[in-house]
Amino acid sequence: MHPIKKLDKLPPKRGKVETLEILRQLSKSSKALGELKGIAKTIPNQAMLINTVVLQEAKDSSEIENIITTQDELYKALATCGKSPTQVKEVINYRKAIFTGYDIIKKQGFLRLKDIETIQKTIIENNAGIRKLPGTVLKNDKTGEIVYTPPQEKDEILALLSNFLDYFNVNQDDLHPLIKLAILHYQFESIHPFYDGNGRTGRILNILYLIINELLDIPILYLSSYINQNKSEYYRLLNSVNKTDKWDEYILYILKAIEITSIRTIDKINHINDLLNETIKIVQEQEPKIYRKELVELLFEQPYSKIDFVVNKLNVERKAGSRYLKKLEKIGILKSQKIGREIVYINTKLIEILKKH
């Protein structure tokens, strides 16, 4: 058994987290994130972005925990009321947890311990709360070797969480928020306060931190796809900070993830914007009688649409809602599919963009 290293409270020594290389990468990451914040405002209806990007993140973040599902299964589950497989349900819970966290910080502008517990409880759907019993260790999936032993005693876990929240909520120094984000993410994962759902909760805290610090207005930047593609490096670097107290490589990894993910999300938004404008043009030209801005936006808010969605959004009769969707299918904007007893209408071109980018 390797000796258990006591987890230090925040902040780490400044010289360890603000090297010249980190500051160079920080400049690129900040620039890309600033561009993303600006370009997100060009989408006329923010719900179109939030709905689609949040679902993609729910899928990617859950995949890190080996909860695998497809985008199609998720959209079908959201559009219909049928019973979902466990994997799909877990991803939908994660999506709900993001919106829960987003609502909390919009209302109060900071996080409390009970808010973090609410987010985790929404993901996991149980009331176990903060770990009370010792014995939690993190093992290598393949070898079974113990790679990390988090704090064991509840008092220590609570003291570390209190320190974490002070650092999260209060700007105690002039360290750049993106460097602080990397530090906070490491600390939360190392405290490992819950029996389950720590990784997913920690990744939601990342986006909430960006919004609290006004680096983004809406929850549209997630690092999970980058972590998925570089998973073994992510775990190696988290572990390396714990063992050696060397922060630079890990912070560079997180900053690089922010830069690359921002660039990818900008690309995705540009493609969505282009498709939105193209769709508006086609409907105006080919079906001017049914054209309404809200109708086209709905197809982007809900890539799998159904009559109920149209009725609620446009305040029309079911007959009219059905007619609109059928006409949109006729001109090639949507494709219908029968799922159980329901018919859903799929914005296939948007789904392609979401899958590719």
Phi and psi in degrees as a GROMACS rama.xvg file:
@    title "Ramachandran Plot"
@    xaxis  label "Phi"
@    yaxis  label "Psi"
@TYPE xy
-79.6991  150.717  HIS-2
-65.1939  146.649  PRO-3
-82.6149  121.101  ILE-4
-87.0097  128.144  LYS-5
-67.5407  134.636  LYS-6
-79.2984  123.252  LEU-7
-74.7353  153.524  ASP-8
-77.3362  164.393  LYS-9
-86.8011  153.923  LEU-10
-92.218  161.415  PRO-11
-74.5277  169.866  PRO-12
-63.3891  134.624  LYS-13
-56.5526  -41.676  ARG-14
-60.5913  -24.7773  GLY-15
-79.2147  -22.0158  LYS-16
-116.808  4.7174  VAL-17
-135.992  53.953  GLU-18
-77.5122  168.325  THR-19
-59.6094  -41.1512  LEU-20
-65.1135  -40.2276  GLU-21
-63.9329  -42.8903  ILE-22
-65.6106  -35.3361  LEU-23
-64.0481  -47.5524  ARG-24
-66.8741  -36.1679  GLN-25
-57.1433  -40.2047  LEU-26
-60.6991  -43.9753  SER-27
-67.1944  -43.0119  LYS-28
-65.4398  -43.3015  SER-29
-62.701  -41.3437  SER-30
-62.6212  -47.5833  LYS-31
-63.6747  -41.8611  ALA-32
-66.8972  -38.6339  LEU-33
-62.622  -40.1437  GLY-34
-64.5025  -40.708  GLU-35
-62.2003  -44.9766  LEU-36
-57.9138  -42.8177  LYS-37
-68.444  -44.5854  GLY-38
-71.9255  -27.0906  ILE-39
-61.7414  -29.8888  ALA-40
-71.4301  -14.703  LYS-41
-78.8297  -14.2036  THR-42
-78.2962  123.685  ILE-43
-64.7117  -28.5668  PRO-44
-126.934  106.975  ASN-45
-61.3872  -27.9495  GLN-46
-60.1367  -29.1617  ALA-47
-61.8057  -40.5141  MET-48
-75.9843  -48.286  LEU-49
-58.6907  -48.7374  ILE-50
-58.2159  -47.425  ASN-51
-75.8546  -42.4069  THR-52
-70.4393  -39.2128  VAL-53
-63.2583  -39.1232  VAL-54
-66.5578  -39.7765  LEU-55
-60.4971  -43.3156  GLN-56
-64.464  -42.242  GLU-57
-58.0116  -40.0791  ALA-58
-66.9072  -48.8679  LYS-59
-67.7078  -42.2259  ASP-60
-65.8877  -38.8779  SER-61
-67.9977  -32.1571  SER-62
-63.6961  -32.5294  GLU-63
-59.0648  -33.1637  ILE-64
-90.9037  15.7834  GLU-65
63.3963  30.5866  ASN-66
-101.659  100.016  ILE-67
-104.796  131.089  ILE-68
-150.112  177.389  THR-69
-112.081  159.837  THR-70
-60.0439  -41.1905  GLN-71
-59.2717  -45.3445  ASP-72
-61.5147  -38.1986  GLU-73
-66.3985  -48.6506  LEU-74
-64.2879  -37.8991  TYR-75
-61.7611  -43.4796  LYS-76
-64.1738  -37.9736  ALA-77
-72.1804  -32.0594  LEU-78
-83.2275  -22.5658  ALA-79
-120.705  168.692  THR-80
-105.723  15.1307  CYS-81
-69.6083  170.128  GLY-82
-75.0533  130.425  LYS-83
-97.2206  148.501  SER-84
-61.5804  156.8  PRO-85
-54.5652  -44.4547  THR-86
-58.2279  -44.3992  GLN-87
-65.3818  -42.8003  VAL-88
-60.4335  -41.0347  LYS-89
-63.4344  -39.5716  GLU-90
-68.7938  -39.9189  VAL-91
-66.7595  -35.5554  ILE-92
-62.4689  -39.4551  ASN-93
-62.9218  -42.8938  TYR-94
-60.6042  -43.1495  ARG-95
-62.4005  -38.2222  LYS-96
-64.954  -36.7396  ALA-97
-62.1942  -47.1102  ILE-98
-64.9438  -35.5564  PHE-99
-60.989  -48.851  THR-100
-62.6267  -42.0729  GLY-101
-62.3858  -43.2341  TYR-102
-62.7758  -40.1514  ASP-103
-62.1634  -48.2718  ILE-104
-74.8399  -26.7666  ILE-105
-65.5377  -35.4725  LYS-106
-75.537  -44.1358  LYS-107
-118.767  -15.2469  GLN-108
76.5251  7.47392  GLY-109
-156.801  173.445  PHE-110
-120.715  142.517  LEU-111
-110.839  168.238  ARG-112
-59.9523  -40.556  LEU-113
-65.7751  -25.2768  LYS-114
-70.1373  -41.55  ASP-115
-63.6398  -40.6599  ILE-116
-63.5237  -37.8656  GLU-117
-63.1523  -43.1666  THR-118
-61.8998  -47.483  ILE-119
-64.8353  -40.0226  GLN-120
-64.1805  -36.1166  LYS-121
-65.5318  -36.7692  THR-122
-69.5044  -47.8757  ILE-123
-90.8377  -24.7065  ILE-124
61.4271  41.7433  GLU-125
-146.776  170.552  ASN-126
-106.489  23.0563  ASN-127
-61.7092  -34.29  ALA-128
66.6854  -155.205  GLY-129
-62.2317  142.836  ILE-130
-58.7091  130.999  ARG-131
-111.164  -26.2781  LYS-132
-102.277  136.068  LEU-133
-70.7459  167.282  PRO-134
117.113  -7.05021  GLY-135
-75.3254  126.027  THR-136
-135.585  155.658  VAL-137
-104.879  126.109  LEU-138
-114.567  154.824  LYS-139
-70.991  122.895  ASN-140
-53.6524  -39.2306  ASP-141
-83.0233  -42.4117  LYS-142
-98.8172  -19.1091  THR-143
80.5962  -0.363925  GLY-144
-70.2387  139.772  GLU-145
-74.6286  119.801  ILE-146
-101.463  -20.5613  VAL-147
-159.733  137.578  TYR-148
-115.313  110.299  THR-149
-74.2209  169.855  PRO-150
-51.5763  140.839  PRO-151
-103.424  -35.259  GLN-152
-85.6799  138.476  GLU-153
-59.6439  -38.3109  LYS-154
-61.6307  -41.8034  ASP-155
-67.1567  -41.9129  GLU-156
-59.6099  -45.1525  ILE-157
-66.5769  -38.0308  LEU-158
-65.1466  -40.8879  ALA-159
-68.2917  -36.8159  LEU-160
-67.7075  -36.9655  LEU-161
-63.6061  -44.5091  SER-162
-63.2316  -41.0617  ASN-163
-59.3959  -46.6575  PHE-164
-68.1457  -35.1877  LEU-165
-59.5217  -44.6247  ASP-166
-71.1918  -32.5651  TYR-167
-70.3857  -43.9806  PHE-168
-91.063  -28.6188  ASN-169
-112.193  129.852  VAL-170
-81.5754  86.0436  ASN-171
-80.2326  -19.2845  GLN-172
-141.795  179.911  ASP-173
-100.385  24.7829  ASP-174
-66.062  139.189  LEU-175
-61.7229  137.787  HIS-176
-56.6171  -29.1556  PRO-177
-71.573  -33.6828  LEU-178
-69.6658  -41.0435  ILE-179
-62.9058  -36.7114  LYS-180
-58.3869  -45.3572  LEU-181
-62.1236  -42.9656  ALA-182
-63.4083  -46.572  ILE-183
-62.255  -40.3347  LEU-184
-63.8862  -45.0537  HIS-185
-57.8865  -46.5257  TYR-186
-63.8604  -43.8228  GLN-187
-64.6178  -44.4948  PHE-188
-63.5985  -32.3101  GLU-189
-77.6682  -34.7412  SER-190
-64.8083  -38.9311  ILE-191
49.8829  58.5149  HIS-192
-71.9379  -16.6525  PRO-193
-110.575  162.65  PHE-194
-70.6446  -30.2366  TYR-195
-150.909  152.281  ASP-196
86.4821  12.6269  GLY-197
-64.5364  -45.2484  ASN-198
-62.1585  -46.328  GLY-199
-67.1896  -40.6624  ARG-200
-62.4752  -44.253  THR-201
-60.7403  -36.3825  GLY-202
-73.7667  -28.9829  ARG-203
-70.3135  -38.9087  ILE-204
-59.9736  -32.8219  LEU-205
-56.7401  -51.0605  ASN-206
-68.8026  -36.5179  ILE-207
-63.8189  -37.0893  LEU-208
-64.7463  -40.6087  TYR-209
-62.9748  -38.7839  LEU-210
-72.9811  -42.47  ILE-211
-57.3181  -38.0566  ILE-212
-89.8786  11.9999  ASN-213
59.4378  26.3508  GLU-214
-83.1677  -19.3877  LEU-215
-142.64  155.742  LEU-216
-96.0054  -30.6686  ASP-217
-132.449  158.64  ILE-218
-77.9826  82.171  PRO-219
-127.641  8.41559  ILE-220
-119.09  121.828  LEU-221
-133.56  142.368  TYR-222
-95.934  -0.871163  LEU-223
-62.7462  -37.7837  SER-224
-65.3493  -38.6988  SER-225
-66.3845  -43.9929  TYR-226
-62.691  -40.9036  ILE-227
-57.4489  -41.0074  ASN-228
-75.6722  -18.952  GLN-229
-132.805  45.4714  ASN-230
-65.623  -46.0801  LYS-231
-65.744  -33.9687  SER-232
-66.4533  -40.8044  GLU-233
-58.6058  -50.0727  TYR-234
-68.8744  -36.4209  TYR-235
-60.593  -44.3742  ARG-236
-72.0731  -38.7786  LEU-237
-57.9717  -45.0748  LEU-238
-67.2883  -35.4048  ASN-239
-64.9122  -40.7654  SER-240
-61.4946  -42.4629  VAL-241
-62.6179  -40.5827  ASN-242
-81.5659  -36.9871  LYS-243
-116.019  -11.5053  THR-244
62.5593  23.6594  ASP-245
-96.4506  115.733  LYS-246
-95.7153  -23.8057  TRP-247
-58.595  -48.242  ASP-248
-61.3822  -42.6582  GLU-249
-64.5552  -46.6447  TYR-250
-63.4097  -39.787  ILE-251
-60.1738  -39.8266  LEU-252
-60.4799  -47.8122  TYR-253
-65.5829  -42.4455  ILE-254
-64.1816  -39.831  LEU-255
-64.1332  -41.3899  LYS-256
-59.5917  -40.4734  ALA-257
-64.5987  -44.1042  ILE-258
-62.7689  -51.9648  GLU-259
-65.6621  -42.5729  ILE-260
-66.5897  -37.1955  THR-261
-61.1015  -46.2528  SER-262
-61.8889  -42.8592  ILE-263
-64.5393  -39.7195  ARG-264
-69.5836  -37.033  THR-265
-59.1749  -44.9737  ILE-266
-60.5998  -43.6905  ASP-267
-62.1206  -45.146  LYS-268
-62.2371  -42.1073  ILE-269
-59.8712  -43.0703  ASN-270
-65.8616  -40.4878  HIS-271
-64.0382  -43.3184  ILE-272
-60.1461  -44.3844  ASN-273
-61.5634  -44.8686  ASP-274
-65.6125  -38.9399  LEU-275
-59.3475  -48.4707  LEU-276
-63.8091  -39.8408  ASN-277
-64.6322  -41.4771  GLU-278
-65.0705  -43.7155  THR-279
-57.1855  -45.878  ILE-280
-61.4353  -45.4968  LYS-281
-62.5309  -45.9575  ILE-282
-65.7738  -42.1003  VAL-283
-61.2972  -38.9187  GLN-284
-78.5761  -42.0208  GLU-285
-96.6791  -27.1248  GLN-286
-137.176  60.521  GLU-287
-59.9427  -27.1354  PRO-288
-68.2619  -30.2858  LYS-289
-100.126  -2.78628  ILE-290
-63.7366  125.543  TYR-291
-145.091  136.21  ARG-292
-53.3854  -43.602  LYS-293
-64.0484  -32.556  GLU-294
-66.3124  -46.8685  LEU-295
-65.9184  -41.4995  VAL-296
-61.9521  -35.8802  GLU-297
-57.6643  -38.6625  LEU-298
-65.5422  -19.287  LEU-299
-97.6225  -27.498  PHE-300
-70.9922  -40.0996  GLU-301
-125.627  86.7409  GLN-302
-57.3691  -23.6911  PRO-303
-109.232  99.8307  TYR-304
-101.024  162.238  SER-305
-148.548  172.361  LYS-306
-56.0225  -43.6974  ILE-307
-54.8847  -41.4577  ASP-308
-61.9739  -41.9305  PHE-309
-66.9316  -44.11  VAL-310
-57.1564  -47.4984  VAL-311
-69.8764  -40.3499  ASN-312
-72.4082  -43.4096  LYS-313
-101.532  -5.2101  LEU-314
56.7262  52.5263  ASN-315
-120.98  169.461  VAL-316
-69.8313  156.734  GLU-317
-58.2563  -38.378  ARG-318
-59.6316  -43.9006  LYS-319
-67.145  -43.1503  ALA-320
-57.7904  -44.7638  GLY-321
-62.1158  -43.3864  SER-322
-63.2919  -42.5702  ARG-323
-58.5971  -48.6209  TYR-324
-64.8746  -39.5038  LEU-325
-65.6169  -39.1834  LYS-326
-67.12  -37.9012  LYS-327
-67.1016  -33.0251  LEU-328
-69.2496  -39.7149  GLU-329
-60.1578  -36.5735  LYS-330
-92.5359  10.4442  ILE-331
86.4806  10.7752  GLY-332
-80.6196  -38.3277  ILE-333
-122.916  162.17  LEU-334
-133.033  126.05  LYS-335
-85.9411  152.774  SER-336
-148.177  136.575  GLN-337
-89.3197  123.3  LYS-338
-123.171  109.993  ILE-339
61.7923  -123.095  GLY-340
-93.7757  -8.29391  ARG-341
-100.67  153.691  GLU-342
-108.78  125.788  ILE-343
-112.258  152.651  VAL-344
-115.884  119.994  TYR-345
-102.75  130.832  ILE-346
-82.9656  82.6583  ASN-347
-62.4654  -36.6548  THR-348
-66.6062  -36.6887  LYS-349
-67.6563  -42.238  LEU-350
-58.3022  -39.7957  ILE-351
-60.6598  -44.2734  GLU-352
-60.8483  -45.5323  ILE-353
-66.1805  -33.6526  LEU-354
-72.9363  -39.2497  LYS-355
-74.4746  -44.6705  LYS-356
